[in-house]
C-alpha cells in the first residue's frame, strides 16, 4: 500500500510535463503517457532494474517537432520517423561511450555548447507559449503566478506539484468564466485504446530532428549523475552510462513507432526521490504500470483536451523560462565565458543561429538555413547544434590535441 501511494505521487510529479508536450505538438496525450510508462520499464530492464528513474516526454524536441509538422502539412508521422532516428543516435552514443569512455565524448559537449543549446530550446518555445496565453490573458497570468508562487514560497512535496496545482486552478477559473469546452470529455468512453500511429520517414524530417540529440545527450548525463547523487550511488559507472543511454534510446525508438513524443529522464521524479528518501526502483516501475493503465482511460484523454489554451500558455511560459534558465545557469556555473573569447564566440554563434533563423522564419517569413528540399531546410536549433559542435572543435582544437599528446605519452611510457 505504501509503495502504491509513493508511485501515485511519482505519477503526479511527471504528469504535468509529460502531458504538456503532446498538447503543444499535436501528439495524443494518452499515447505519450503510455510511451512514458513502457519507456520507463524498457529503461529499467536495460539498467538491470537498478536506477530509480522515470522517463517522460522531452521538451527539447517540441520546437523541431512543430517545425516538421509545419513542413509536412501537420503530418506528425514524419516527426515520429525523426524521433526514431534520434533514438538510434542514442544507441550509437551508447556504443561510443562503452568503447572510448565518457570523458572523451564529453569533450565535444562542453558547457559553452550545451548550455547555449539548452537556452535556445527554451527561448524558441517562449513565443508559442505567449501566443497561447494571449487567447485569454487574465487566466494565463493567474496560472503563471500560482506556479511561480508555489515554486518560490512552498516547501516540501508541494513544490513538486506546482504545475499540477497551477493547471487545476487555471482550469477551475476557466470553468467559472465559461472558457472550457467539455465536449471531448463528455463524448469519450471510459475505456479506449490509445491512438497509436505508425511512423513515416523523410530525410528532411530526420535532419531537422536528429541533431537535437546533441543537446539531450548532456542533459541525460546530468540527470543520471544527479539521480546517483541523490541515491548515493554512481550510476555512470554501474550499471554504466552506456546502459542508461541504451535504455533512453530504446524508449525513444518505441515512442517513435507508437506515435508519441521522444522520451527523456525526468528531474521531477529525481527531486521527489530526494524528498521521500525512498530510492526503491520498484516504486518507479509501479508508477510506469499506473501510467500505462491511465493511458487507456478515454475520459482522461478527453479531459486533457478540454484544458484551455490560456491555461497551457501560462504554465508553458513558466516551464520554458525554466529551461532557458537551466541553459544560462550551465554557462554561468562553468565560467567558460570568463576571459575566453573563443567560447564567447561559440555561445554567440549558437544563440544567433538558433534564435535568429527561427524568429526570422516565424515573424518575417525569411527562411535561412541549409535547403533539404523545396519545402524545408535545416535551420533553428538543429543547424545551431551542428555548427556549435564543429566550431568548438575548431576553435578549441588544443583541448583535443592535449588529450592526444597525453595518450601518446602514456602509450610510450607503457612500452618503455
Helices and strands as residue ranges (DSSP letters): H 2-25, H 29-46, E 55-57, G 59-61, H 62-71, H 77-100, H 102-106, H 111-133, H 137-153, G 156-161, H 162-176, H 183-187, H 203-209, G 210-212, H 213-231, I 236-240, H 241-258, E 263-265, H 267-276, H 281-295, H 298-305, H 309-334, H 341-351, I 352-356, H 357-359, I 360-364, E 370-371, E 377-378, H 380-395, H 397-415
